Structures are given as structure tokens and as C-alpha cells.
């Protein structure tokens, strides 16, 4: 592309972003003295803008029409469940003024805003992620400017309009929440990243890398590719029901959706039978090849098939008539890496099955899957053995290990999970992320430490070096 054209696009993007940043800073100044109660009111307003039943449904319908991804009933659930859970978490926390006092250390911690937040959101969750991030940002008395996926722009724009409408209702500055104007472009998103005080990215790894290169402090998340072990002690029907519910939720748009099951050999056939009872269809060797040929085009996932309804997939894969009623489709796999695409993230109602000789072999298979794709994100296990999840957590490089969960409903926070609600899950340095936990309001705060003198805490040299000296000498 002509360099003059590139420079012109960049200049126009910078000019378009500048007034948004200015308005955001003005809005922040207007709430600078807000107490905790008023701050929480802002957060509740944003939550209600999406949780409200008619709005949750309308935006779910628009999202499916806008992006072609997922399904309306599950997006309604996602809009409400994630918003409700996030609100629960936020209302239980302090984010204004003194948030912690530790008399023993003489330290008092004061919360301050980080500034204007650039929030990049994905097409898979064009409403829920936008509201989730905006709630966390406003919890810290920040302003947020959302850069949506181009394919989800109409939905995210309507979502932002709903949030601003609710802010107006409580006489709060509307420009606490803004959206990049059309035309959506990489240049505009990069200009926003560079002008903001913090960048938070959920979506493509290309956007995550751009955020880290922007020169602005950035929080990015990694790709999923969740492998889950079913061992010989598991309640197979319970595991199958949970896996089916999780895998089929919103047509597997979640990065936390199971992508591979690693089943111990001694219960492999019984587990497959349980999965079939839960709605799975196990593809023959011939059908497996048709699935592979249709789901990947030119080495990439076929956008026309990801996150689509099961009947559409059954037809596209030319599966037998009995597959028409299936909820999801299973293919057996033995390999790993680019030559074995089923070992990677599929973003569809397709689930790879691996047969493991025993639990030790299952752990090795999980490691190989994640070494190819998804390292750092998460894995899971269905078991009655209390010790095996600990082994998995000790040996596998992931941020989250879930035990006997429907993975999608526990990984990003749940009412029966101690993880906080979020739609953005850090994967640590394993995926070059700056956080190894679920994104939360804490990431949208600066902390001032007030430090007072305490009684001297100075141990002797012997206390610190004694064991070393005794073992190795001075």
C-alpha cells in the first residue's frame, strides 16, 4: 500500500480519536470526587442497561444477526448471567479512597483511577464484553472508549447507546462510555491504544500484540483450546451432561469451551456412550475426514461454520441422518500440531476425543495439546480422586484447572466457582499476557501507599544466613 495513503489514514485516525479522549477526561473530572456509593451507582446503571430483560434479548438477537455467531437464547443468558455475576463481585469490593489498612505493616492503600481505558472487544460477545469491561472501568472511576470488532459494530454501538442512556437516567456524564466512530479500522484502534492510559484487549491475538506494541500499559488475553480429562473414577453421566451443556453453550463461542476430551482407556467406551446419551454424535473415520475438510479452508477455520447451529454443521459435514438430532459432534484424534487440526481450537460444536492409557498418559496428552495451542489458558478434569487435580495443577502450565465443572460456566466465574466473573481471562507469560488471573476491577486501579513507621523489623545475620553458612560455610 502507498505510504502516503497509510500516513493519511493514521493522521485521520489520530484526529478522530483526540476529541474522544478529551471528552473522556472531562467526564472523569466530573466524577473525580464521587464516593463509593455514587461510584457503585454508575456500575449498577451499566449493569441494568444490559441485564434488563428486554434489552438482553434485543441485543442478543442483534448480535446473532450482526455477526452470525452463536444463538439467541444462550446470548440472552450470557448477557444477563455475566452482568449479574460481575455486578455481584463489584458491589462487594471497595474501589474509592482507603481500600485497605494494615496496622502491622503501617501501610494504608488508597485507590485512584488509571485514566482513560481503551477496551477492545470481540465479535463473539459484542454486548456482554463491552458492558463487562465498562463496569470494571467505572468501578475505578475511569472512563472507557470501546473499540469493537468490525463484524460486531452494530451490536456494540447499540450496547454503548444503552449504557449512555442509563447514565443519563442517573444524571451521570455520558462520555464515561464512548465507542470509536465508523469506519472501524486498525488505524483508529491503534490511535486509541496510543492515546489512552490503559489498553484492555479481548479478541484476536493480532490485537493483543498491537496493544503490547502501543507503548501504553496493556492487558491482553490468550487463545483457548481447553482439554479436559475424564478418568476412570468419574461419574460419567454427570461429566457428559456438563460437557454437553458447556460445549453447546452459544455454539462454542467461548474460549473456555471444551475442545478436547482425554479419556482413560478403561472407561473410554462407557464415556463415549454417556456422551452420546448427552447429545453427542461420534463420527466414523470417513465422516471425520469430511468434518476436517469442511471446517478448515486453506489452513484456517472456515468462518462460515464456526459458532453455527448443529443442524447447519451436520448438513455441511454430510453426516448420516441420525446426526441431524445431535447437539455436538465428536471426532477421534491421536496426533498434535498443525498437521492434526483437531488438536487445536475449533470454535464450533466439534469435540476431539483422545484415548489415554492411564491418568499419567492423560496428563502427557493434555500437555501436548496445550503445547500446540492454548498453553496458559486452562484445562479440566472429571474425577472422584481428590489428589489428581492437584497433580494436574502442579504439572500443567495453565492459569486455571477446573474440577468436575462445565468448563464454560466455571472458568470465567460462576456462582459455584470462586473465580471472579469476567469475559477476559489472562494466560500469563505462557501466552505473553501481563496477567495470570481473570480480569477484574483491580486491574483498573492505581494504588497509592501511605507508609508510616513501624517497630524495626531487622533480623540478625545469623537468622538469615545461618543455615547456609552451616551447610556451605562462609
C-alpha positions in Angstrom: 0.0 0.0 0.0 1.2 3.5 -0.8 3.0 5.1 2.2 1.2 8.4 1.7 -2.1 6.7 2.0 -1.0 4.8 5.2 0.2 8.1 6.7 -3.0 9.8 5.8 -5.1 7.1 7.3 -3.1 7.3 10.5 -3.4 11.1 10.7 -7.2 10.9 10.2 -7.4 8.2 12.9 -5.4 10.3 15.4 -7.7 13.3 14.6 -10.8 11.2 15.2 -9.6 9.8 18.5 -8.4 13.1 20.1 -11.8 14.5 20.8 -13.0 11.2 22.3 -10.1 11.2 24.7 -10.7 14.9 25.6 -14.4 14.2 26.3 -13.5 11.1 28.4 -11.1 13.2 30.5 -13.8 15.8 31.1 -16.2 13.1 32.1 -13.7 11.6 34.5 -13.1 15.0 36.1 -16.8 15.3 36.7 -16.8 12.1 38.9 -13.4 12.6 40.5 -15.0 13.3 43.9 -17.6 10.5 43.6 -17.8 8.5 46.8 -18.2 4.7 46.9 -22.0 4.8 46.8 -22.1 7.1 43.8 -19.4 5.1 42.0 -21.4 1.9 42.6 -24.5 3.6 41.2 -22.6 4.2 38.0 -21.7 0.5 37.8 -25.3 -0.6 38.6 -26.6 1.7 35.8 -24.3 0.0 33.3 -25.3 -3.5 34.5 -29.0 -2.7 34.3 -28.6 -1.3 30.7 -27.9 -4.9 29.6 -29.4 -7.1 32.3 -32.9 -5.5 31.7 -34.8 -8.5 30.1 -36.0 -6.7 27.0 -32.5 -5.2 26.4 -30.7 -8.5 27.0 -33.0 -10.2 24.4 -32.9 -7.4 21.8 -29.1 -7.2 21.9 -28.8 -10.9 21.8 -30.9 -11.0 18.6 -28.9 -8.2 17.1 -25.6 -9.9 17.9 -26.6 -13.1 16.1 -27.9 -11.1 13.1 -24.9 -8.8 13.1 -22.1 -11.5 13.4 -23.8 -14.8 12.5 -22.1 -16.3 15.6 -23.8 -18.2 18.4 -27.5 -18.4 19.2 -30.1 -16.1 20.7 -31.2 -18.0 23.8 -27.7 -18.5 25.0 -26.6 -15.0 24.3 -29.6 -13.8 26.4 -28.3 -16.0 29.2 -24.7 -14.7 28.7 -25.8 -11.1 28.7 -27.7 -11.5 32.0 -25.6 -14.1 33.8 -22.2 -12.4 33.2 -23.6 -9.0 34.0 -25.3 -10.2 37.2 -22.3 -12.1 38.4 -19.9 -9.2 37.6 -22.2 -6.8 39.5 -22.2 -9.1 42.5 -18.4 -9.1 42.5 -18.1 -5.4 42.1 -20.6 -4.4 44.7 -18.6 -6.5 47.3 -15.4 -4.5 46.7 -14.1 -1.1 47.7 -12.5 1.0 45.0 -12.7 4.6 46.3 -10.5 6.1 48.9 -9.0 3.8 51.5 -9.4 0.2 50.3 -7.0 -1.5 52.8 -5.3 -0.7 56.1 -2.6 -2.9 57.6 -1.6 -1.7 61.0 1.2 -4.4 61.3 3.0 -3.0 58.2 1.9 0.6 58.8 0.6 0.8 55.2 -2.7 2.3 54.1 -3.7 1.8 50.5 -5.7 4.4 48.5 -7.4 3.6 45.2 -7.0 6.0 42.3 -8.2 5.8 38.7 -5.9 4.6 35.9 -7.4 7.1 33.4 -9.0 6.6 30.1 -9.3 2.9 29.2 -9.2 1.7 25.6 -11.3 -1.5 25.6 -11.0 -3.8 22.5 -14.0 -6.2 22.3 -14.6 -9.3 20.1 -17.3 -10.3 17.7 -18.1 -13.4 19.8 -19.5 -11.3 22.7 -20.3 -7.8 21.2 -22.6 -6.8 24.1 -21.5 -8.8 27.2 -17.8 -8.0 26.9 -18.4 -4.3 26.3 -20.6 -3.9 29.4 -18.3 -6.2 31.5 -15.2 -4.1 30.8 -17.1 -0.8 31.2 -18.4 -1.9 34.6 -14.9 -2.7 35.8 -13.5 0.5 34.4 -16.2 2.7 36.0 -15.7 0.9 39.3 -12.3 2.6 39.4 -13.9 6.0 38.3 -12.3 5.7 34.9 -13.8 6.5 31.5 -13.8 3.8 28.8 -13.7 4.1 25.0 -14.7 0.8 23.2 -13.1 -0.4 20.0 -15.4 -3.1 18.8 -14.8 -5.8 16.2 -16.0 -4.5 12.8 -18.3 -7.5 12.4 -20.0 -6.8 15.7 -20.0 -3.0 15.4 -23.8 -2.5 15.1 -24.4 -4.6 18.3 -21.6 -2.9 20.3 -22.8 0.5 19.2 -26.3 -0.2 20.3 -24.9 -1.6 23.6 -22.9 1.6 24.2 -26.0 3.7 23.4 -27.9 1.7 26.0 -25.2 2.3 28.6 -25.2 6.0 27.9 -29.0 6.1 28.1 -28.8 4.6 31.6 -26.1 7.0 32.6 -28.3 9.9 31.6 -31.0 8.5 33.7 -28.9 8.9 36.8 -27.5 12.3 35.7 -24.0 11.0 35.1 -21.6 12.1 32.4 -22.5 10.2 29.2 -18.9 10.3 28.0 -17.8 8.0 30.7 -18.6 5.4 28.0 -17.9 6.0 24.3 -17.3 4.0 21.1 -14.9 4.5 18.2 -16.9 6.0 15.4 -17.2 4.4 12.0 -15.4 3.5 9.8 -13.9 0.9 12.1 -10.2 0.4 11.2 -7.0 -0.9 12.6 -5.5 2.6 12.4 -8.3 4.0 14.6 -7.9 1.2 17.1 -4.1 1.8 17.2 -4.5 5.5 17.6 -6.9 4.9 20.5 -4.4 2.5 22.1 -1.6 5.0 21.9 -3.7 7.9 23.3 -5.3 6.0 26.2 -3.9 5.4 29.7 -4.6 1.6 29.7 -5.5 -0.8 27.0 -7.5 -4.0 27.7 -7.9 -6.4 24.8 -10.2 -9.4 24.4 -10.2 -10.9 20.9 -7.7 -11.7 18.3 -4.1 -12.3 19.1 -3.2 -9.7 16.5 -5.0 -7.1 18.5 -3.3 -8.3 21.7 0.2 -8.0 20.1 -0.7 -4.5 18.7 -1.8 -3.5 22.2 1.5 -4.5 23.7 3.4 -2.6 21.0 1.3 0.5 21.5 3.5 2.0 24.2 0.6 2.1 26.6 0.2 -0.2 29.5 -1.8 -3.1 28.2 -3.7 -6.2 29.4 -4.3 -8.9 26.8 -5.7 -12.4 27.0 -4.7 -15.6 25.2 -6.3 -18.1 23.0 -8.2 -21.0 24.5 -8.1 -24.7 23.5 -9.4 -26.4 26.6 -8.5 -30.1 27.1 -10.4 -32.0 29.8 -9.6 -35.4 31.3 -12.2 -38.0 32.2 -10.6 -40.6 34.4 -11.8 -44.0 35.5 -13.2 -42.7 38.8 -15.5 -40.1 37.2 -19.3 -40.0 37.3 -19.6 -40.5 33.5 -23.2 -39.3 33.0 -22.6 -36.2 35.2 -19.4 -35.4 33.3 -21.2 -35.9 29.9 -24.1 -33.7 30.9 -21.7 -30.9 32.0 -19.5 -31.2 28.9 -22.5 -31.2 26.6 -24.0 -28.1 28.3 -20.7 -26.3 28.2 -19.7 -27.3 24.7 -23.0 -26.3 23.1 -23.5 -23.0 25.0 -23.7 -20.2 22.5 -22.4 -22.7 19.9 -19.0 -22.9 21.4 -18.1 -19.2 21.0 -16.4 -19.2 24.4 -12.6 -19.5 24.7 -13.4 -21.7 27.7 -15.4 -24.3 25.7 -14.0 -27.8 25.8 -12.1 -28.6 22.7 -10.7 -32.0 23.5 -11.6 -34.8 25.9 -8.8 -37.1 27.1 -10.4 -40.3 28.3 -8.7 -43.0 30.2 -8.8 -46.3 28.2 -10.5 -48.4 30.8 -13.7 -46.3 30.6 -13.3 -45.0 27.1 -16.3 -46.8 25.5 -18.5 -46.1 28.5 -17.6 -42.4 28.4 -18.4 -42.3 24.7 -21.8 -43.9 25.4 -22.5 -41.3 28.1 -21.5 -38.5 25.7 -23.9 -40.0 23.1 -26.7 -40.0 25.6 -26.0 -36.3 26.3 -26.4 -35.5 22.6 -23.0 -36.2 21.0 -22.6 -37.9 17.7 -19.4 -39.9 17.2 -18.1 -39.6 13.6 -16.8 -42.5 11.7 -13.4 -42.3 10.1 -14.9 -41.2 6.8 -17.1 -38.6 8.4 -14.2 -37.3 10.4 -12.4 -36.5 7.2 -15.4 -34.7 5.8 -15.6 -32.6 9.0 -11.9 -31.8 8.7 -12.2 -30.8 5.0 -15.2 -28.6 5.7 -14.1 -27.0 9.0 -10.7 -25.8 7.7 -10.2 -24.0 4.4 -6.7 -23.1 3.3 -5.4 -24.0 6.7 -7.8 -21.6 8.6 -11.1 -22.2 10.3 -14.0 -21.8 7.9 -15.7 -18.6 9.2 -19.0 -19.9 7.7 -19.0 -22.9 10.0 -17.6 -21.6 13.3 -20.2 -21.0 16.1 -23.0 -22.3 13.9 -26.1 -24.4 14.9 -25.7 -28.2 15.0 -28.1 -28.8 12.1 -26.1 -26.5 9.8 -22.9 -28.4 10.7 -24.5 -31.8 10.2 -25.5 -30.7 6.7 -22.2 -29.1 5.9 -20.3 -32.2 7.1 -22.6 -34.5 5.1 -23.2 -36.6 8.2 -25.7 -39.5 8.3 -29.4 -38.9 9.1 -29.0 -39.9 12.7 -26.6 -36.9 13.2 -29.5 -34.4 12.5 -30.6 -34.5 16.1 -27.2 -34.3 17.6 -26.1 -31.4 19.8 -22.4 -31.7 19.1 -20.0 -33.8 17.1 -17.1 -36.0 18.3 -14.1 -37.0 16.3 -11.3 -39.3 17.4 -7.8 -37.9 17.3 -4.3 -39.2 18.1 -1.9 -36.5 16.9 -0.9 -33.0 17.8 0.1 -29.8 16.0 -0.6 -28.2 12.6 -0.9 -31.5 10.8 -3.6 -32.5 13.2 -6.0 -29.5 13.2 -8.5 -31.3 15.6 -5.9 -30.8 18.3 -6.4 -27.0 18.1 -9.2 -24.7 19.0 -12.2 -25.3 16.8 -14.7 -22.6 17.8 -17.5 -24.9 16.8 -19.6 -27.8 18.1 -16.8 -30.2 17.3 -15.0 -32.0 20.1 -11.8 -34.1 19.7 -11.5 -37.4 21.7 -8.2 -38.8 22.8 -7.7 -42.2 24.3 -5.2 -42.3 27.2 -3.6 -45.5 28.6 -4.0 -44.2 32.2 -4.1 -40.9 34.2 -0.3 -40.3 33.7 -0.7 -40.7 30.0 -3.7 -38.4 30.0 -1.6 -35.6 31.7 1.0 -36.1 29.0 -1.6 -35.8 26.2 -3.1 -32.6 27.8 0.4 -31.1 27.9 1.0 -31.9 24.2 -2.4 -30.4 23.2 -1.6 -27.2 25.1 2.0 -27.0 23.8 0.4 -26.8 20.3 -2.3 -24.3 21.3 -3.8 -22.8 24.4 -0.9 -23.1 26.8 -1.6 -20.9 29.8 -5.3 -20.7 29.4 -7.0 -23.6 31.3 -7.7 -27.3 31.5 -10.1 -29.5 33.4 -10.7 -32.9 34.9 -13.7 -35.0 35.8 -12.8 -37.3 38.7 -13.6 -38.5 42.2 -9.9 -38.7 43.1 -9.1 -35.7 45.3 -5.3 -35.9 44.5 -5.3 -35.9 40.7 -6.5 -32.3 40.2 -3.5 -31.2 42.3 -1.2 -33.2 40.1 -2.6 -31.6 37.1 -2.2 -28.1 38.6 1.4 -28.8 39.6 2.4 -30.2 36.2 0.5 -28.3 33.5 1.3 -24.7 32.6 -2.2 -23.1 32.8 -3.7 -20.4 34.9 -6.9 -22.4 35.7 -7.6 -26.1 36.4 -11.3 -26.9 36.9 -12.5 -29.9 38.7 -15.9 -31.5 37.8 -17.1 -28.3 36.1 -19.0 -27.5 32.9 -15.9 -25.6 31.9 -17.6 -22.6 30.1 -19.6 -21.9 33.2 -16.8 -22.1 35.8 -13.7 -20.7 34.0 -15.0 -17.1 33.7 -16.5 -17.1 37.1 -19.6 -18.8 38.4 -22.0 -18.9 41.3 -20.4 -22.2 42.3 -16.9 -21.2 41.4 -14.6 -19.0 43.4 -13.2 -17.3 40.3 -14.5 -13.8 39.7 -16.9 -13.2 36.8 -15.2 -12.0 33.7 -15.2 -12.4 29.9 -11.4 -11.8 29.7 -9.0 -14.4 31.1 -5.3 -13.8 31.4 -3.0 -16.6 30.4 0.3 -15.4 32.0 3.6 -15.2 30.3 2.8 -18.6 28.7 0.8 -16.7 26.1 2.8 -13.4 26.6 0.0 -11.9 28.7 0.6 -9.4 31.5 -1.8 -11.1 33.9 -2.2 -14.7 35.1 -5.7 -14.4 36.5 -9.2 -13.4 35.5 -9.5 -9.7 34.6 -11.2 -7.8 37.5 -11.8 -4.3 38.7 -8.4 -4.4 40.5 -6.7 -4.1 37.1 -8.4 -0.7 36.6 -7.0 0.9 39.8 -3.8 2.7 40.6 -2.8 2.3 44.3 -1.2 5.0 46.5 0.6 3.5 49.5 0.7 5.6 52.7 3.6 4.4 54.7 4.1 5.1 58.5 7.0 4.0 60.7 6.7 0.6 62.5 8.9 -1.0 65.1 12.2 -2.0 63.4 12.0 -5.4 61.7 15.7 -6.2 61.3 16.7 -9.9 61.9 20.2 -10.9 62.7 22.7 -12.1 60.1 22.6 -15.5 61.7 18.8 -15.7 61.3 19.1 -15.0 57.5 22.5 -16.7 56.6 22.9 -19.3 59.4 21.5 -22.4 57.7 23.5 -21.5 54.5 26.7 -21.0 56.5 26.2 -24.2 58.4 25.8 -26.2 55.1 28.3 -24.4 52.9 30.5 -22.3 55.2 31.1 -18.6 54.9 
